[in-house]
Amino acid sequence: MWTVILIPFLGTSLGAACVFFLKKAIGDNVQRALTGFASGVMVAASFFSLLLPALEQTKNMGRLGFLPASVGFAIGMLFLLVLDMVIPHIHLDKSEEGPKSGLKRTTKLVLAVTLHNLPEGMAVGVVAAGWMYGNQTISFTGALALAIGIAIQNFPEGAIVSMPLLAEGVPKTRTFIYGVLSGIVEPIGALLVIAAAGVLIPTMPYLLSFAAGAMIYVVVEELIPEMSEGEHSNIGTVCFAIGFVLMMALDVGLG
């Protein structure tokens, strides 16, 4: 269980460690590529690791089997929408800020990536809980595939939050700590979901689709606008496809 929970956090920490090896801020094209890749991984993970198992578990409902997944997905989107409205943060495309507050710009940037990481931690927790409680549609290798996929897309996210802070003059060590802290919400969120799963197991289809909705919200609201920002370029779209195929291969191959 601990392996599955901690792998995504490790991905964020390794990405944040880029501040010790790179001297300059991430270029626009590189950031678009990393964001597109992360988006592709998250969309594929939402579908293959979360929505498909949710639909599999409601087959006995016949034509109404789509209802739990639909309701859970909508609530997940709404949940992230509310967090997006109430938590002070900077949108990663820098085009606008979230709710106004007296917080520093660096703090808002860290909160933005933390907001991204929350649904990912919940997704890992839901899938890990399903495997632990013997859900037949979820295997350990499937949970591991999701954890590895999220860790892969967390690497660029860790770099994306750390490198801009470095460019603004924040010391490397503090920048690395900020990047790591932005990812700590993932194992915490996963553990909270697992702790509550014993009571919530009957609602597993809702939980799986809830996590999917939350992740898709992050992709549509933050990542896709960022990878499309500025001068026209196809690099974000190409990397989206690479990320999607990689996550699909991990889920199908290991799941």
Secondary structure, DSSP 4 states (H G I P E B T S, - for coil): -HHHHHHHHHHHHHHHGGGGT--SPPPHHHHHHHHHHHHHHHHHIIIIIIIHHHHHTTGGGGGGTHHHHHHHHHHHHHHHHHHHHHS--B-TTSS-BSS--S--HHHHHHHHHHHHHHHHHHHHHHHHHHHHTT-TT--HHHHHHHHHHHHHHHHHHHHHHHHHHHHTT--HHHHHHHHHHHHTHHHHHHHHHHHHHHHHGGGHHHHHHHHHHHHHHHIIIIIHHHHT-SS--SHHHHHHHHHHHHHHHHHHHH-
